[in-house]
Amino acid sequence: MPRSLTMHRTVVTPSERERFLEKVRAKEAHYVANGCRYWVFEEQALAGAFIEFCEANDAKTLTAAHAAAPGRVHDPARIYSIVELS
């Protein structure tokens, strides 16, 4: 099955953390409503260092979700497609 993914790394200060989490909660709701899966991970050794992943079943769905996303999408054209290894 073709799948597409984007990722974005962000580092926030402790004072920006709650505001950032509010933003990614809104992003999650948007992407899920638009047929995507959305995850946010925080680096264990560096509090405030986050990486966001957004995945869809195809590049068209992901591109459309990014175009309608709340806030700025960093580098929305950098889409990764799954590589079938078997």
For each residue, the residues with C-beta under 8 A, 3 or more apart:
1: 57 82
2: 57 58 59 81 82
3: 55 56 57 58 81 82
4: 55 56 57 58 59 61 62 79 80 81 82
5: 53 54 55 62 79 80 81 82
6: 53 54 62 66 73 75 76 78 79 80
7: 51 52 53 54 80
8: 51 52 73 74 75
9: 49 50 51 52
10: 20 49 50 51 52
11: 46 48 49 50
12: 16 17 19 20 48 50
13: 16 17 48
14: 17 47 48
15:
16: 12 13 19 20 48
17: 12 13 14 20 21 47 48
18: 21 22
19: 12 16 22 23
20: 10 12 16 17 23 24 50
21: 17 18 24 25
22: 18 19 25 26
23: 19 20 26 27 70 71
24: 20 21 27 28 40 50 52
25: 21 22 28 29
26: 22 23 29 30 70 71
27: 23 24 30 31 38 52 69 70 71
28: 24 25 31 32 38 40
29: 25 26 32 33
30: 26 27 33 34 65 68 69 70
31: 27 28 34 36 37 38 54 65 69
32: 28 29 36 37 38
33: 29 30
34: 30 31 61 64 65 68
35: 56 57 61 65
36: 31 32 54 55 56 61 62 65
37: 31 32 54 55 56
38: 27 28 31 32 52 53 54 55
39: 52 53
40: 24 28 50 51 52 53
41: 50 51 53
42: 47 48 49 50
43: 46 47 49 50 51
44:
45:
46: 11 43 49
47: 14 17 42 43
48: 11 12 13 14 16 17 42
49: 9 10 11 42 43 46
50: 9 10 11 12 20 24 40 41 42 43
51: 7 8 9 10 40 41 43
52: 7 8 9 10 24 27 38 39 40
53: 5 6 7 38 39 40 41
54: 5 6 7 31 36 37 38 62 65 66
55: 3 4 5 36 37 38 62
56: 3 4 35 36 37 59 61 62 65
57: 1 2 3 4 35 61
58: 2 3 4 61 62
59: 2 4 56 62 63 79 81
60: 63 64
61: 4 34 35 36 56 57 58 64 65
62: 4 5 6 36 54 55 56 58 59 65 66 79
63: 59 60 66 67 76 79
64: 34 60 61 67 68
65: 30 31 34 35 36 54 56 61 62 68 69
66: 6 54 62 63 69 73 76
67: 63 64 76
68: 30 34 64 65
69: 27 30 31 65 66 73
70: 23 26 27 30
71: 23 26 27
72:
73: 6 8 66 69 76
74: 8
75: 6 8 78
76: 6 63 66 67 73 79
77:
78: 6 75
79: 4 5 6 59 62 63 76
80: 4 5 6 7
81: 2 3 4 5 59
82: 1 2 3 4 5
83:
84:
85:
86:
